[in-house]
Amino acid sequence: MEDQHEPPKRVVVCGGGVIGVCTAYFLAKKGAAVTLIEKSSIACAASGKAGGFLALDWCDGGPLSSLARASFDLHCSLARELNGPQSYGYRALDTLSLSITESEPAHGRKPSSKLPSWVDGPSGNARPIGTTETTAQVHPQLFTRALLSKATSLYGVEVVIGKLERVEVEEGRVRAVALEDREVVKADAVVLALGPWTSKLSLLSSLFRVYGLKAHSIVLEPKEPDAITPHALFLSYYSAQGGKPMDPEVYPRPTELKRVQHWELRRVRQGTTSLILVYGALSKDREAWPGAGHPCFGLVIELIGEVYICGLSAEAEVPDDPPQVVPNPESIRVLKRVAKTVSSHFGEGERVIAEQACFLPCTDDSAPVIGEVPGVKGCYVATGHNCWGILNGPATGAAVAELVVDGRASLVDLTPFSPARFSRGRKW
């Protein structure tokens, strides 16, 4: 007779990126008592430095199709629930593919009718690859933090800042997680959403490989923010030096200035130390932010007319901690050159807001790993989403919450993503 599934009362989610936060949110919404453990800060790695591009049907025909479609729809509903357009820049947008050739004459050519007016560089072969019905965007860091804000304030999720040392297992069942400072957090179930740091935990690295793809990006404030329309660009970029074309991407972000207005203080733990975290909605009113005089970390938020440009990815060794991830200077120089070639608005007069890099978690078969860890009852994993982590975060979190609480996922069939595909299991 099959064992009857007992819903867990205490769930520990390890990882404060978009996958971990979405999982914590949907678990708590289903009634679990959730503790979220993050070693550094919320959305400090790829979930804070990604482009935030969303596509309904770009994964059609592959194993990610149902996951991506469900998650795109969940992003729409979460945007209504969390006031996404104002809180984290959610919006639909048109998406174009085009080629850019550095060696051709620069700005000033007659613009193509297929292109927005701000794309005035040496472009060609422009064609639509997404519409406002099928593509959208979020600011990923603000999305992740807005979702966590609701998870803590409405559903009681507790945030602990600490480094995961190990998962404690007894008789084939998870019992707790141990942190580096020797703190032990007991659990009926554990979800490991460690992104590229999955490889640092022997429990998982002994079963399958997750490697890091280092991606670079810059964020610019153009000289005329209001002139930049909501069009995402996917480029085939031909350098004047020759060689294979590069494939950078360009994402304008909303132009409205916003700051924290409605705020509340939530107590979290950093190891054994109690801290105060400010969560809030957003407003143009600068004076509304209440941070002065409070021991806090986190959100002083400003969304201005910015443009995100990314590319130049390569496999690299993942450092131990997110703050140790630094960009390659040459990669940043190339992205700046791309920006100035694409548009005169990104040239003289622009301000560089960020030069950064992050690691995308990738698997050998290019599919994420989502499901219960073989041989360890009550231990689940959600990782390896590559460049689609922001898109697929909500459906991953909701499906994992169903798997943990109900014993099966009904939103999406998780069978293609099971970690059992790499191993027949192990005994403890």
N, C-alpha and C positions, 0 to 999 in steps of 0.2 A: 504494500500500500504506500502511495506517495505521501511524504511528510506534509502535514498541513503547514502552510506559510503563516508565521506569526509576525505581524507588523512590528517593526522596531520602535522602541520608545525614544532611544537616544541615538542620534546619527552624527558622526563626525565627518565633515567634508574637508579634505586637505587640498588647498590651492585656492588663492583669491583672485584668479583670473576669471574671464567671462564664463568658462565652463563650470568652475567651482561655484561661482556666485549664482548662476542660473539653477544649478542643482540644489544649492542651499535654499533658494527662494521657493522652488516648487516642492521640495521636501517639507519645508515649514508650512507651506500653504495646505499640504495634505495632513498636517497635524503632528509631524515629528518634531521632537526637541532637537534643534540643530546647533552644533558648534562648528564655526568655520575657522580653520587654522591657515594662516598665511605667514610665510617667513619674513616678508619685507613690508610691502604695503599693497593695498587693493589695486588691481589693474596696473601694476608697476612695470610689467614686461610687455609681451605682444598685445595683450588686451588693452594696453594704454597707448601703444605706438603703432597699431595697425591702421589701415585706411578706413575700416568700417563699411566696406561696400557689401551690399546685399543683392542677391539675384534669385529670382523665383525658379528659373528653368535651366540654368547653366549646368546643372549636374544631371540633367535628364539623360537617360540611356545608360547610367552607371549605378553602382550600389548606393550612392548618396542621394539619389533622386527623391525618394519619399522623405528622407530626413530634411533635405534642403527645402522642399516645398512646404512641409509642415512648419519648419522654423521660420521661413519667410512670412507665413501667415501669422505665426505667434508674434513676430516682431511688430506686425501691424496692430494686433490687439494689445500688446504691451505698450505701444506708443499711445494708444487711446487711454489706457489705464494710468500711465505715468506722465501724461502730458509730454510725450516725446519730442514734438517739434520745439517746444520751449525749453525742456529740461536737458535734452542731449542731442539736439540737432537732427532728429529724424525727419527725413523728407524723401519723397519720390524724386527721381531724376532720369533724364535721358542719358544714354550711354553710346559712345561712338568709338569705332576703330579707325585709325588713320596712320599713315606713314609720315615720318619727319626725316628730311635729308639735310644734314648740316652743310654739305658742300653747295647746295643750291642757294640762290639769292635769299637774303633774309627778309625781314619784315617790310611791309609796304606793298606786297603783291595784292592783286584783286582777290578778296576773300571768296571762298566757296560758299554757295548757298546752303550746303549741308552742314557747315560749321558755325558755331557761335562766333560772334564778332571778335571776341577776345583772343581767339586762336588765329593769330596773324603771322605765324612763322611759315617756313618752307614745307608745307604739308601737301599730301595727296592721298588718293584712294580712300577718301572718307566714306564711311557707311554706318548706318545705325545697327547696333547689336543689342540694344535694350531700350525700353520705353518706360514711362512713368507707371505703367502697369506691371512691369517685370523687374525693374531695378530701383534700388533705394539706397539710403546711407544712414549711418548713425555716427556720432562721435563715440568711439568705442569705450574710452575711459569714462566719459560721463554717463554712458548707458550702463556700464557695469556698476558704477557707484550709485546711480539712481536706483537701480534694482536692489542693491544691497541696503540702501536707505529704507526702502519699503519693507524688505525682509526683516530688518532689525526692529523698525518702529511698529509694524503691524503684526508680524508673525513671531517676534521674539528671538530671532537668530542672534547668537552670541559670537562675537569676533575675538579670536585670540591671535596675537602676533607672536609667533614662535616657530622654530625650525623643527620639522618632523624628523625624528631619529629612526623610528621603526614602528611597525604595526605588530602589536602583541597578539599572538595566536595560541590558543589552548585547545587541544583535541580537535584540530581542524576547523575551529571557529574563531572569528575575530573577537577580542575582548576589550581592547583599548589601543590607543596610540600613545607613544612615548615621545616627548619633546627633548630637545637638546639640553634644556636646563633641568632635566630629570622630572619634569612635571608629567604626570600620566593622566590622560583624559579617557575615562571609561566609555565604552560604546557598545550598542547592540549591532550597529552596522557602521562601516567606514567606506567613504567614497574617495578615491585617489584621483584628483584632477590636477596633476602636477605639470602638465604641458611638457616642454622640452627637458624639464628636470625629472621626468619619469625615469630616465636612465640612471639617476643617482640613488634610486631605491632598489636594493638587491632583490626584494620580493618580486618586483616587476621585471627588472632587467634580466633576471634569470629565465624569464618566460618569453619575452619578445623584445625587439629593439625599437626604441624611439630615438631618432637623431634630430639634431637641430639644424635648420636651414637659416643662416644668418641673412636677414633682409635689412636694407638701409632705407632711410627716408629723411626728407626735409619737410619743414612746414614754413611757408612764407606768408607774410601779409602783403598782398599786392598794393601798388600805389593807388589804385582806384577800386576798392573792394566791391562797390555797388555795380561795377561793370561786369563782374564775373558771374555768369549765369550757372544754374545747376546742371552741368554736363560733366559726366565722368569720361575720361579719355584713356583708351588702351592703345599704346603706341607700338609701332615697329620703327625703331629709331636707328637711322644709318649715320654713323659717325664719319666725320671728314677723314679720319685716319683709316677708314676701311674696316674690313672684318665683318663678322656676323652681326646682324642687327640686334640691338638690345630691345627689351620689352618693358619699359617703364610705364607707370600708371599715374594719372593725374586726377585728383579729387578735390574740387572746390568744396568748402564747408560754409555753413550759414554765416551771414554778415552781422547779425544783431549782437550788440553788447549785452552781456548778462552777468549778474553777480548774485551771490547768496542773499536771499531775503528771508524766507520762512525757515527757521532753523530750530534745531533741538540738539541737546547734548546727550550722547549715548556713551555709556561706560563700556570700555573694552579692556582686555588684559594683554599686556606685552610680557610674556613670561609670567613672573609673579608680581609685576608692577601694573597697577591700574592706571589707565589713561582715559582721557576724554576725547571723543571724536565728534566733530561738527558735521552734521548732515543737513542738507537744505535744498529747497527749490531755488529758482534763479530769478533775478530781477535786474533791471537797469540801475537800480538805486544802490550806488556804491556804499553809502553810509549805513545801509541796512545790515551789512555783515558784522556779526557780533564778536569777532575773534579776539579783540583786544582784552587782555586781562584773563583769558582762559587758557589753561594748559591743554592745547589741542594740537592735532595734526590733521592734514587732509585738505579740505576744500576751500581754496580761494579761486573761484572759477571765472574765467573770462573767455567768451567766444566772440572773436572778431572775424572780419572778413579774411579768412585764411585759405591757403591752398596746400594740400598734402600731395607730395610727389614721392613715389617709392620705386624700388627696383634693385638690381645688382645683388642677387641672392646667391649664396654658395654654402655648401655644408661646412660646418666649423665646430670646433669643440665648445661645448656649453660650459661656461664658468659656474662656480658654485653658487653665486648669488646674483640676482638681477642687477644691482648697481654696478657690477663688474662688466656689464655688457657695454662696450664702447664702439662707435662706428669707425670704419676704415676711412681715413682722411681722403684718399683718392676717390673712393666711392661717393663721398659727399661732394667733392669737386665735380664729378661727372654729373650728378643729379642737378647741381646748380647750373651747369652748362645746358642740360636738357631743358630746364625751366626757362632760361633766357631765350633759347631757340624756339620753343613752342609759342611763347607769347611775349610781346614787348611789355605787357603789364607785369611780368615777373622779372624784368630787368632792372634798370636803374630806378631807384626810388622805393624798391621793395625792402621789407625788413625780414630777416631770417629769425623765425621764432624758435625753431628746434632743428638740430642736426642729431640724428639718432639711429640706433639699430636695435633689432630684436630678433629672437629666435622662434621660428615656426616649428612646432612639433610634428615630425613626419615619421611614417612607418614604411617598412620595406615593400608592402603591397599597396601603398597609397590610400588605404582606408583607415578611418579612426578605429580605436580600440574602446569598445563600450560594452560593459557587462560584468558579471561576477567572475572573480579571479578563480581559476581552476584550483581545487584543493583547499580553498579557504572560504568557508561558509560565512556570508555576511560581509565580505570584502569585495568592493566593486571598483572598477576603473573606468575613467572617461578621459581619453587623451588622443593625441595623434591626428588632430583635425587639419593640419597643414595650414593653407591660406584661407580656409573656410571656417575658422573657429568662431568669428563674430557672427557670421550668418547662422551657423548651426548650433550656437550656444543654447538658445531657448528650447529647441526641440530635444537636444541632448539632455538638458537639465530636466525637462518634463518627463521624458521617457525613463531616465534613470530613477527619478522619484517614483514613478509607477512600478518599476522593477523592484526597488527596495521596499516600498510600503505594501504594494499589492501582490508582489511575487511574479508579475509579468508586465511587460510594456504593451499598451494597447495603441498608443499614439503612432508609434513607428515600430516596425519589425526590426529588432536589434540583432537578429541572428547573424547577418553578414559581418557584424562588427565584433562579435564575441571574441574575447581573448583565448577561448578554447581552440580557435583555429590555428594557434601557434604551438599548442601543447596539449597533451592528453591529461595534464594535471600532475600534481605532485603530492606526496603524503608528508604530513608534519608529525 
